[in-house]
Amino acid sequence: MDTKKILAFNVNHLTDARFFAAVGAAFIFFDGNQPPSRWIEYFSMMEWIEGGNFGFSFDYLPDEMTLSELSENGIKFILLPSESLIKPLDGLTVFSRGSSMFSSNILIQNLNEITSQTELYWFIASEKITTHDLDHLKSHTNVGLAFEGTPESLVGVKDFDTLDQIIENWQF
C-alpha cells in the first residue's frame, strides 16, 4: 500500500465529499447511520464527484436487504464497527474499524478475503497530529490517514486549513 493513502468516513455533505475527492482519498465512506432518505443524496453526490472509491460507514450491522440495496446502487465498500464481522457479499468489500493497542486512535482494516495485504489507516482525531507523529507514520509502508467527516459552518462553507496542512505534509 502506498503510504500516502487517505480515507474519509461518516461523510454527510457535498463539501466534505468534494474535498476528500480533490485530495485523492482512496476511499470515501458516506454516513450510513443517516435515514435511508438521505442516501439518495449520497448516490447523487457520487455522480457529481470524480475519483474515489465510494462506500457507506455504519455504527451497526445492516441487514442483508440493506446491504443488497447498497450493492445494487453501485456501492462496493462498507465500513463497520470491529464487532460486526460479516462475510463480504458478492461485489461488496467489508472494512472494519478496530482500536489500536498503542493509542485511542483507530485502525481501518480491509477484511475482504481476496485481499492479501492488510491496509491500515490511522484515524486523525480532531485534526491534531504533531509533525513528529506524522513523520513516524510515514515511515511505515502500510499506513494511511483516516479522517471523519465533520459539519459545515454553513451550507457549502467549511474551513479546511488545518486539514489541508496535515494532508500536504502527508503527501510530500
Backbone as a printed PyTorch tensor [residue, N CA C, xyz], in Angstrom:
tensor([[[  0.8340,  -1.1810,   0.0000],
         [  0.0000,   0.0000,   0.0000],
         [  0.8730,   1.2360,   0.0000]],

        [[  0.5130,   2.2140,  -0.7610],
         [  1.2130,   3.4870,  -0.7970],
         [  1.0120,   4.2050,   0.5360]],

        [[  2.0940,   4.7070,   1.1280],
         [  1.9880,   5.3690,   2.4280],
         [  1.2280,   6.6880,   2.3530]],

        [[  0.8600,   7.1170,   1.1820],
         [  0.1880,   8.4080,   1.0180],
         [ -1.3390,   8.2890,   0.9790]],

        [[ -1.8890,   7.1220,   1.2470],
         [ -3.3370,   6.9320,   1.1380],
         [ -4.1130,   7.6860,   2.2060]],

        [[ -5.3190,   8.0990,   1.8120],
         [ -6.2290,   8.8220,   2.6970],
         [ -7.5950,   8.1670,   2.6010]],

        [[ -8.2740,   8.0750,   3.7330],
         [ -9.6130,   7.5270,   3.8130],
         [-10.4860,   8.5150,   4.5860]],

        [[-11.7120,   8.7100,   4.1430],
         [-12.6740,   9.5680,   4.8530],
         [-13.9050,   8.7340,   5.1820]],

        [[-14.4320,   8.8780,   6.4090],
         [-15.6290,   8.1210,   6.7840],
         [-16.6320,   9.0370,   7.4750]],

        [[-17.8740,   8.5720,   7.5210],
         [-19.0010,   9.3470,   8.0610],
         [-19.1480,  10.7070,   7.3720]],

        [[-18.8920,  10.7310,   6.0770],
         [-19.0840,  11.9430,   5.2740],
         [-20.5880,  12.1130,   5.0620]],

        [[-21.1040,  13.3230,   5.3090],
         [-22.5540,  13.5050,   5.1480],
         [-22.9580,  14.7610,   4.4010]],

        [[-21.9910,  15.3980,   3.7070],
         [-22.3590,  16.5370,   2.8620],
         [-21.3740,  16.6630,   1.6970]],

        [[-21.8240,  17.3700,   0.6810],
         [-21.0590,  17.5050,  -0.5610],
         [-19.7260,  18.2150,  -0.3510]],

        [[-19.6550,  19.1610,   0.5790],
         [-18.4180,  19.9100,   0.8120],
         [-17.2850,  18.9670,   1.2200]],

        [[-17.5400,  18.0810,   2.1820],
         [-16.5170,  17.1060,   2.5760],
         [-16.2230,  16.1310,   1.4400]],

        [[-17.2590,  15.6500,   0.7880],
         [-17.0690,  14.6790,  -0.2920],
         [-16.1830,  15.2540,  -1.3960]],

        [[-16.4260,  16.4820,  -1.7870],
         [-15.6020,  17.1160,  -2.8330],
         [-14.1730,  17.3250,  -2.3630]],

        [[-14.0170,  17.7660,  -1.1140],
         [-12.6710,  17.9930,  -0.5760],
         [-11.8630,  16.7010,  -0.5970]],

        [[-12.4300,  15.6250,  -0.0390],
         [-11.6740,  14.3760,   0.0330],
         [-11.4190,  13.7800,  -1.3520]],

        [[-12.3350,  13.9610,  -2.2790],
         [-12.0920,  13.5150,  -3.6530],
         [-10.9530,  14.3270,  -4.2760]],

        [[-10.9320,  15.6390,  -4.0030],
         [ -9.9020,  16.5160,  -4.5820],
         [ -8.5030,  16.1870,  -4.0660]],

        [[ -8.3870,  15.7370,  -2.8190],
         [ -7.0690,  15.3880,  -2.2890],
         [ -6.7000,  13.9400,  -2.6090]],

        [[ -7.5590,  13.2700,  -3.3640],
         [ -7.2490,  11.9210,  -3.8280],
         [ -7.4740,  10.8260,  -2.8100]],

        [[ -8.4880,  10.9840,  -1.9650],
         [ -8.7830,   9.9480,  -0.9690],
         [ -8.9990,   8.6040,  -1.6520]],

        [[ -8.3930,   7.5680,  -1.1040],
         [ -8.5500,   6.2240,  -1.6490],
         [ -9.9720,   5.7250,  -1.4530]],

        [[-10.5940,   6.1130,  -0.3400],
         [-11.9620,   5.7040,  -0.0250],
         [-12.7150,   6.8660,   0.6010]],

        [[-13.9800,   7.0170,   0.2070],
         [-14.8790,   7.9860,   0.8160],
         [-16.1270,   7.2160,   1.2320]],

        [[-16.3380,   7.1350,   2.5500],
         [-17.4890,   6.4250,   3.1030],
         [-18.5360,   7.4330,   3.5610]],

        [[-19.7100,   7.3930,   2.9440],
         [-20.8110,   8.2480,   3.3680],
         [-21.4150,   7.6920,   4.6530]],

        [[-22.0620,   8.5530,   5.4170],
         [-22.6160,   8.1970,   6.7200],
         [-23.9010,   7.3930,   6.5680]],

        [[-23.7990,   6.0860,   6.6530],
         [-24.9510,   5.2050,   6.5220],
         [-25.8600,   5.2200,   7.7330]],

        [[-25.4420,   5.8920,   8.8120],
         [-26.2670,   5.9900,  10.0150],
         [-27.4160,   6.9760,   9.8250]],

        [[-27.3520,   7.7710,   8.7720],
         [-28.4340,   8.7020,   8.4500],
         [-29.6220,   7.9110,   7.9060]],

        [[-30.8260,   8.4930,   7.9630],
         [-32.0030,   7.7870,   7.4130],
         [-31.8080,   7.4710,   5.9250]],

        [[-32.3430,   6.3380,   5.4680],
         [-32.1940,   5.9570,   4.0520],
         [-32.6560,   7.0430,   3.0820]],

        [[-33.5310,   7.9400,   3.5020],
         [-33.9500,   9.0350,   2.6190],
         [-32.7600,   9.9380,   2.2640]],

        [[-31.7540,  10.0230,   3.1350],
         [-30.5390,  10.8070,   2.8590],
         [-29.6270,  10.0920,   1.8690]],

        [[-29.7620,   8.7770,   1.7980],
         [-28.8810,   8.0140,   0.9290],
         [-29.0380,   8.4120,  -0.5240]],

        [[-30.2380,   8.8440,  -0.9060],
         [-30.4710,   9.3000,  -2.2830],
         [-29.5480,  10.4690,  -2.5940]],

        [[-29.3570,  11.3730,  -1.6200],
         [-28.4200,  12.4920,  -1.7910],
         [-27.0010,  11.9690,  -1.9820]],

        [[-26.6230,  10.9610,  -1.2050],
         [-25.2820,  10.3940,  -1.3260],
         [-25.0690,   9.7820,  -2.7060]],

        [[-26.0770,   9.0440,  -3.2000],
         [-25.9650,   8.4480,  -4.5300],
         [-25.7920,   9.5420,  -5.5870]],

        [[-26.4950,  10.6660,  -5.4390],
         [-26.3460,  11.7980,  -6.3650],
         [-24.9530,  12.3870,  -6.2730]],

        [[-24.4410,  12.5380,  -5.0400],
         [-23.0890,  13.0900,  -4.8530],
         [-22.0540,  12.2520,  -5.5860]],

        [[-22.2150,  10.9410,  -5.5650],
         [-21.2680,  10.0570,  -6.2280],
         [-21.2150,  10.3430,  -7.7280]],

        [[-22.3290,  10.7620,  -8.3080],
         [-22.3670,  11.0880,  -9.7340],
         [-21.6680,  12.4130, -10.0180]],

        [[-21.6490,  13.3240,  -9.0570],
         [-21.0720,  14.6560,  -9.2380],
         [-19.5730,  14.6970,  -8.9670]],

        [[-19.0470,  13.6920,  -8.2940],
         [-17.6600,  13.7110,  -7.8520],
         [-16.8680,  12.6500,  -8.6030]],

        [[-15.7490,  13.0670,  -9.1550],
         [-14.8920,  12.1210,  -9.8630],
         [-13.8690,  11.5350,  -8.9070]],

        [[-13.4830,  10.3180,  -9.1760],
         [-12.4480,   9.6660,  -8.3810],
         [-12.9970,   9.1120,  -7.0840]],

        [[-12.1420,   8.4480,  -6.3710],
         [-12.5200,   7.8870,  -5.0770],
         [-13.3140,   6.6030,  -5.2030]],

        [[-13.1570,   5.7650,  -4.2530],
         [-13.9660,   4.5670,  -4.1140],
         [-15.0050,   4.8890,  -3.0580]],

        [[-16.2610,   4.8920,  -3.4430],
         [-17.3200,   5.2940,  -2.5310],
         [-17.8990,   4.1020,  -1.7880]],

        [[-18.2460,   4.3480,  -0.5360],
         [-18.8570,   3.3350,   0.2910],
         [-19.7350,   3.9830,   1.3400]],

        [[-20.2380,   3.1750,   2.2520],
         [-21.0640,   3.6470,   3.3600],
         [-20.4580,   3.1470,   4.6640]],

        [[-20.4490,   3.9980,   5.6890],
         [-19.9850,   3.5880,   7.0150],
         [-21.1830,   3.4920,   7.9490]],

        [[-21.1610,   2.4870,   8.8050],
         [-22.2530,   2.2390,   9.7490],
         [-21.6890,   2.0270,  11.1460]],

        [[-22.4770,   2.4080,  12.1650],
         [-22.1250,   2.1120,  13.5540],
         [-22.8360,   0.8480,  14.0210]],

        [[-23.5070,   0.1760,  13.1220],
         [-24.2550,  -1.0390,  13.4300],
         [-24.1420,  -1.9710,  12.2320]],

        [[-24.5650,  -3.2040,  12.4170],
         [-24.5360,  -4.1770,  11.3340],
         [-25.8380,  -4.0890,  10.5430]],

        [[-25.7950,  -3.5910,   9.3090],
         [-27.0220,  -3.5150,   8.4990],
         [-27.5140,  -4.9130,   8.1190]],

        [[-28.8110,  -5.0220,   7.8790],
         [-29.3610,  -6.3220,   7.4840],
         [-29.0020,  -6.6260,   6.0260]],

        [[-29.1920,  -7.8720,   5.6430],
         [-28.8330,  -8.3250,   4.2900],
         [-29.5490,  -7.5290,   3.2050]],

        [[-30.8150,  -7.1680,   3.4390],
         [-31.5760,  -6.4230,   2.4440],
         [-30.9560,  -5.0380,   2.2160]],

        [[-30.5270,  -4.3820,   3.2890],
         [-29.8820,  -3.0750,   3.1750],
         [-28.5780,  -3.1990,   2.4030]],

        [[-27.7770,  -4.2020,   2.7350],
         [-26.5040,  -4.4060,   2.0370],
         [-26.7270,  -4.6970,   0.5550]],

        [[-27.7430,  -5.4800,   0.2460],
         [-28.0620,  -5.7670,  -1.1560],
         [-28.4950,  -4.4990,  -1.8820]],

        [[-29.2850,  -3.6560,  -1.2110],
         [-29.7260,  -2.3920,  -1.8160],
         [-28.5380,  -1.4880,  -2.1170]],

        [[-27.5900,  -1.4120,  -1.1880],
         [-26.3980,  -0.5940,  -1.4160],
         [-25.6070,  -1.1240,  -2.6070]],

        [[-25.4250,  -2.4340,  -2.6550],
         [-24.6950,  -3.0520,  -3.7520],
         [-25.3800,  -2.7820,  -5.0940]],

        [[-26.6990,  -2.8610,  -5.1170],
         [-27.4650,  -2.5930,  -6.3440],
         [-27.3190,  -1.1460,  -6.8040]],

        [[-27.0050,  -0.2340,  -5.8790],
         [-26.8400,   1.1800,  -6.2160],
         [-25.3810,   1.5610,  -6.4450]],

        [[-24.5430,   0.5750,  -6.6920],
         [-23.1630,   0.8530,  -7.0690],
         [-22.1820,   0.9660,  -5.9190]],

        [[-22.6290,   0.7330,  -4.6890],
         [-21.7180,   0.7860,  -3.5470],
         [-20.9090,  -0.5080,  -3.5110]],

        [[-19.5840,  -0.3620,  -3.4290],
         [-18.7120,  -1.5350,  -3.4410],
         [-18.0070,  -1.7610,  -2.1100]],

        [[-18.1270,  -0.7800,  -1.2000],
         [-17.4040,  -0.8530,   0.0640],
         [-18.3160,  -0.4380,   1.2140]],

        [[-18.1930,  -1.1360,   2.3570],
         [-18.8580,  -0.6910,   3.5790],
         [-17.8490,  -0.7580,   4.7150]],

        [[-18.0480,   0.1080,   5.6960],
         [-17.1890,   0.1860,   6.8650],
         [-18.0530,  -0.0490,   8.0910]],

        [[-17.6860,  -1.0650,   8.8870],
         [-18.4780,  -1.4670,  10.0480],
         [-17.6290,  -1.4140,  11.3070]],

        [[-18.2990,  -1.3650,  12.4930],
         [-17.5420,  -1.4730,  13.7490],
         [-16.8520,  -2.8330,  13.8150]],

        [[-15.7850,  -2.9160,  14.5590],
         [-14.9870,  -4.1470,  14.6030],
         [-15.7700,  -5.3560,  15.0680]],

        [[-16.7600,  -5.1550,  15.9220],
         [-17.5160,  -6.3100,  16.4030],
         [-18.5200,  -6.8170,  15.3830]],

        [[-18.6570,  -6.1330,  14.2800],
         [-19.6420,  -6.5120,  13.2640],
         [-18.9680,  -7.1930,  12.0920]],

        [[-18.3830,  -8.3190,  12.3260],
         [-17.6660,  -9.0100,  11.2690],
         [-18.6320,  -9.8830,  10.4780]],

        [[-18.7190,  -9.6090,   9.1900],
         [-19.5530, -10.4210,   8.3140],
         [-18.7560, -10.7700,   7.0790]],

        [[-19.1820, -11.7930,   6.3770],
         [-18.5460, -12.1370,   5.1130],
         [-18.9810, -11.1350,   4.0550]],

        [[-18.0480, -10.7520,   3.1750],
         [-18.4280,  -9.8410,   2.0990],
         [-19.4750, -10.4680,   1.1780]],

        [[-20.3900,  -9.6540,   0.7020],
         [-21.3420, -10.0980,  -0.3130],
         [-20.6490, -10.0270,  -1.6610]],

        [[-21.2190, -10.6710,  -2.6590],
         [-20.6510, -10.5610,  -3.9940],
         [-20.5600,  -9.0910,  -4.3800]],

        [[-19.3650,  -8.6650,  -4.7700],
         [-19.1640,  -7.2990,  -5.2220],
         [-19.1080,  -6.2650,  -4.1170]],

        [[-19.1050,  -6.6590,  -2.8440],
         [-19.1000,  -5.7200,  -1.7260],
         [-17.9470,  -6.0640,  -0.7910]],

        [[-17.0020,  -5.1460,  -0.6270],
         [-15.8670,  -5.3470,   0.2600],
         [-16.1980,  -4.7510,   1.6200]],

        [[-15.9780,  -5.5200,   2.6670],
         [-16.2720,  -5.0820,   4.0310],
         [-14.9800,  -4.6590,   4.7140]],

        [[-14.9920,  -3.4480,   5.2940],
         [-13.8950,  -2.9560,   6.1040],
         [-14.3680,  -2.9520,   7.5520]],

        [[-13.4360,  -2.9870,   8.4730],
         [-13.7840,  -2.9660,   9.8810],
         [-12.9090,  -1.9670,  10.6180]],

        [[-13.5070,  -1.2650,  11.5920],
         [-12.7460,  -0.3700,  12.4570],
         [-12.3610,  -1.1410,  13.7090]],

        [[-11.1370,  -0.9530,  14.1540],
         [-10.6940,  -1.5960,  15.3790],
         [ -9.7610,  -0.6800,  16.1370]],

        [[ -9.7970,  -0.7260,  17.4440],
         [ -8.9270,   0.1330,  18.2530],
         [ -7.5030,  -0.4000,  18.2380]],

        [[ -6.5740,   0.5130,  18.2200],
         [ -5.1610,   0.1530,  18.2890],
         [ -4.7740,  -0.0320,  19.7530]],

        [[ -3.9030,  -1.0070,  20.0200],
         [ -3.4610,  -1.1820,  21.3920],
         [ -2.4640,  -0.1070,  21.7950]],

        [[ -1.9800,   0.6740,  20.8400],
         [ -0.9700,   1.6790,  21.1340],
         [ -1.5570,   3.0400,  21.4910]],

        [[ -2.7810,   3.3000,  21.1440],
         [ -3.3800,   4.5990,  21.4420],
         [ -4.8820,   4.5060,  21.2840]],

        [[ -5.5610,   5.6380,  21.4390],
         [ -7.0130,   5.6640,  21.2750],
         [ -7.3980,   5.8650,  19.8120]],

        [[ -6.3970,   5.9850,  18.9320],
         [ -6.7080,   6.1270,  17.5200],
         [ -7.2830,   4.8400,  16.9710]],

        [[ -7.8090,   4.8960,  15.7630],
         [ -8.4990,   3.7620,  15.1570],
         [ -7.7320,   3.2790,  13.9370]],

        [[ -7.6530,   1.9940,  13.7930],
         [ -7.0920,   1.3950,  12.5910],
         [ -8.2330,   0.9050,  11.7280]],

        [[ -8.1270,   1.0710,  10.4380],
         [ -9.1280,   0.6040,   9.4970],
         [ -8.5050,  -0.5710,   8.7670]],

        [[ -9.1690,  -1.7100,   8.7780],
         [ -8.5910,  -2.9090,   8.1770],
         [ -9.5510,  -3.5200,   7.1690]],

        [[ -9.0520,  -3.7970,   5.9860],
         [ -9.8410,  -4.4470,   4.9520],
         [ -9.9830,  -5.9220,   5.2940]],

        [[-11.2320,  -6.3940,   5.4030],
         [-11.4670,  -7.7840,   5.7710],
         [-11.7800,  -8.6850,   4.5840]],

        [[-11.7610,  -8.1390,   3.3860],
         [-12.0880,  -8.9310,   2.2130],
         [-11.1060, -10.0990,   2.1010]],

        [[-11.6400, -11.3020,   1.9790],
         [-10.7980, -12.4970,   1.9320],
         [ -9.8650, -12.4920,   0.7230]],

        [[-10.2220, -11.7770,  -0.3270],
         [ -9.4220, -11.7450,  -1.5510],
         [ -8.1550, -10.9200,  -1.3510]],

        [[ -8.2190,  -9.9240,  -0.4630],
         [ -7.0840,  -9.0350,  -0.2440],
         [ -5.9740,  -9.7700,   0.4850]],

        [[ -4.7890,  -9.7610,  -0.1020],
         [ -3.6760, -10.4710,   0.5120],
         [ -2.9060,  -9.5760,   1.4710]],

        [[ -3.1070,  -8.2740,   1.3830],
         [ -2.3480,  -7.3290,   2.1900],
         [ -3.3020,  -6.5040,   3.0510]],

        [[ -2.9860,  -6.3660,   4.3110],
         [ -3.7970,  -5.5580,   5.2000],
         [ -3.5210,  -4.0810,   4.9430]],

        [[ -4.5790,  -3.3010,   4.8430],
         [ -4.4470,  -1.8620,   4.6770],
         [ -4.8600,  -1.1940,   5.9780]],

        [[ -3.9810,  -0.4030,   6.5600],
         [ -4.2510,   0.2540,   7.8160],
         [ -4.3160,   1.7620,   7.6110]],

        [[ -5.3040,   2.3890,   8.2130],
         [ -5.4700,   3.8390,   8.1420],
         [ -5.5260,   4.3830,   9.5580]],

        [[ -4.6690,   5.3300,   9.8790],
         [ -4.6000,   5.8950,  11.2150],
         [ -5.5820,   7.0490,  11.3270]],

        [[ -6.5150,   6.9380,  12.2450],
         [ -7.5500,   7.9570,  12.4340],
         [ -6.9470,   9.1970,  13.0830]],

        [[ -7.1070,  10.3390,  12.4280],
         [ -6.6120,  11.6080,  12.9430],
         [ -7.7710,  12.2900,  13.6650]],

        [[ -7.8110,  12.1460,  14.9730],
         [ -8.8890,  12.7140,  15.7800],
         [ -8.6900,  14.2170,  15.9240]],

        [[ -9.7510,  14.9600,  15.7240],
         [ -9.7480,  16.4170,  15.8990],
         [ -8.7140,  17.1210,  15.0390]],

        [[ -8.2700,  16.4610,  13.9730],
         [ -7.3080,  17.0330,  13.0340],
         [ -6.0300,  17.5100,  13.7330]],

        [[ -5.6730,  16.8540,  14.8420],
         [ -4.4630,  17.2270,  15.5730],
         [ -3.4490,  16.1020,  15.4710]],

        [[ -2.2850,  16.4360,  14.9500],
         [ -1.1810,  15.4790,  14.8880],
         [  0.1010,  16.2890,  14.8010]],

        [[  1.1110,  15.8600,  15.5300],
         [  2.3790,  16.5800,  15.5070],
         [  3.1750,  16.1710,  14.2700]],

        [[  4.1130,  17.0080,  13.8810],
         [  4.9870,  16.6970,  12.7410],
         [  5.7820,  15.4320,  13.0400]],

        [[  6.2190,  15.2850,  14.2800],
         [  6.9700,  14.0830,  14.6810],
         [  6.1220,  12.8300,  14.4960]],

        [[  4.8590,  12.8750,  14.9520],
         [  3.9730,  11.7160,  14.7920],
         [  3.7040,  11.4140,  13.3210]],

        [[  3.5170,  12.4610,  12.5330],
         [  3.2640,  12.2790,  11.1040],
         [  4.4800,  11.6430,  10.4270]],

        [[  5.6770,  12.1130,  10.7750],
         [  6.8960,  11.5240,  10.2160],
         [  7.0370,  10.0640,  10.6110]],

        [[  6.6590,   9.7460,  11.8530],
         [  6.7080,   8.3540,  12.3140],
         [  5.7490,   7.4840,  11.4940]],

        [[  4.5340,   7.9730,  11.2600],
         [  3.5600,   7.2200,  10.4620],
         [  4.0450,   7.0390,   9.0310]],

        [[  4.6850,   8.0620,   8.4800],
         [  5.2070,   7.9750,   7.1040],
         [  6.2490,   6.8750,   6.9600]],

        [[  6.9360,   6.5480,   8.0620],
         [  7.9920,   5.5410,   7.9850],
         [  7.4290,   4.1330,   7.8030]],

        [[  6.1350,   3.9440,   8.0140],
         [  5.5010,   2.6430,   7.8320],
         [  4.9130,   2.5490,   6.4320]],

        [[  5.1950,   1.4640,   5.7450],
         [  4.7450,   1.3380,   4.3570],
         [  3.2840,   0.9460,   4.2210]],

        [[  2.6440,   0.5020,   5.2900],
         [  1.2620,   0.0380,   5.1680],
         [  0.2560,   0.9370,   5.8840]],

        [[  0.6030,   2.2050,   6.0680],
         [ -0.2600,   3.1000,   6.8410],
         [ -0.7580,   4.2640,   5.9820]],

        [[ -2.0560,   4.5590,   6.1170],
         [ -2.6630,   5.7360,   5.5250],
         [ -3.3120,   6.5550,   6.6350]],

        [[ -3.8980,   7.6690,   6.2940],
         [ -4.5840,   8.5140,   7.2740],
         [ -6.0860,   8.4230,   7.0600]],

        [[ -6.8370,   8.3870,   8.1630],
         [ -8.3010,   8.3640,   8.1140],
         [ -8.8450,   9.6140,   8.7970]],

        [[ -9.8320,  10.2310,   8.1630],
         [-10.4690,  11.4230,   8.7090],
         [-11.9760,  11.2030,   8.7490]],

        [[-12.6030,  11.6830,   9.8150],
         [-14.0530,  11.5980,   9.9210],
         [-14.6680,  12.8880,   9.4120]],

        [[-15.7580,  12.7670,   8.6420],
         [-16.4710,  13.9420,   8.1700],
         [-16.9680,  14.7710,   9.3460]],

        [[-16.9620,  16.0810,   9.1780],
         [-17.4110,  16.9940,  10.2300],
         [-18.4210,  17.9670,   9.6470]],

        [[-19.2190,  18.6160,  10.4970],
         [-20.2490,  19.5390,   9.9940],
         [-19.6660,  20.7540,   9.2730]],

        [[-20.4750,  21.3330,   8.4020],
         [-20.1310,  22.5750,   7.7230],
         [-20.4550,  23.7480,   8.6450]],

        [[-19.7750,  24.8930,   8.4410],
         [-20.1250,  26.1280,   9.1590],
         [-21.4700,  26.6360,   8.6690]],

        [[-21.6030,  26.6740,   7.3660],
         [-22.8410,  26.9960,   6.6530],
         [-22.8870,  26.0430,   5.4730]],

        [[-24.0260,  25.9280,   4.8190],
         [-24.1170,  25.0400,   3.6630],
         [-23.0500,  25.4370,   2.6400]],

        [[-22.1880,  24.4960,   2.3090],
         [-21.1280,  24.7260,   1.3290],
         [-19.9120,  25.4500,   1.8730]],

        [[-19.8850,  25.7560,   3.1880],
         [-18.7800,  26.5090,   3.7830],
         [-18.1410,  25.7000,   4.9070]],

        [[-16.8170,  25.5290,   4.8100],
         [-16.0810,  24.8160,   5.8380],
         [-14.6210,  25.2210,   5.7670]],

        [[-13.9820,  25.3680,   6.9120],
         [-12.5710,  25.7340,   6.9730],
         [-11.7290,  24.4600,   6.9080]],

        [[-10.9670,  24.3190,   5.8410],
         [-10.1330,  23.1330,   5.6450],
         [ -8.6520,  23.4250,   5.8560]],

        [[ -8.3030,  24.5960,   6.4080],
         [ -6.8970,  24.9910,   6.5190],
         [ -6.0420,  23.9750,   7.2770]],

        [[ -6.4810,  23.5600,   8.4620],
         [ -5.7100,  22.6030,   9.2570],
         [ -5.6120,  21.2600,   8.5430]],

        [[ -6.7340,  20.8170,   8.0140],
         [ -6.7610,  19.5450,   7.2970],
         [ -5.8730,  19.5950,   6.0530]],

        [[ -5.9160,  20.7130,   5.3310],
         [ -5.0400,  20.9000,   4.1660],
         [ -3.5740,  20.7650,   4.5530]],

        [[ -3.2140,  21.3750,   5.6760],
         [ -1.8250,  21.3500,   6.1310],
         [ -1.3850,  19.9230,   6.4750]],

        [[ -2.2400,  19.1750,   7.1630],
         [ -1.9090,  17.7870,   7.5120],
         [ -1.7340,  16.9470,   6.2450]],

        [[ -2.6630,  17.0880,   5.3280],
         [ -2.6090,  16.2910,   4.0970],
         [ -1.4210,  16.6730,   3.2300]],

        [[ -1.1190,  17.9620,   3.1670],
         [  0.0540,  18.4060,   2.4040],
         [  1.3250,  17.8200,   2.9830]],

        [[  1.4530,  17.8270,   4.3070],
         [  2.6440,  17.2390,   4.9570],
         [  2.6870,  15.7210,   4.7640]],

        [[  1.5210,  15.1010,   4.6740],
         [  1.4550,  13.6530,   4.4910],
         [  1.8570,  13.2520,   3.0740]],

        [[  1.4410,  14.0520,   2.0950],
         [  1.6570,  13.6710,   0.7120],
         [  3.0150,  14.0930,   0.1600]],

        [[  3.7390,  14.9460,   0.8670],
         [  5.0360,  15.4040,   0.3430],
         [  6.1500,  15.1580,   1.3170]]])
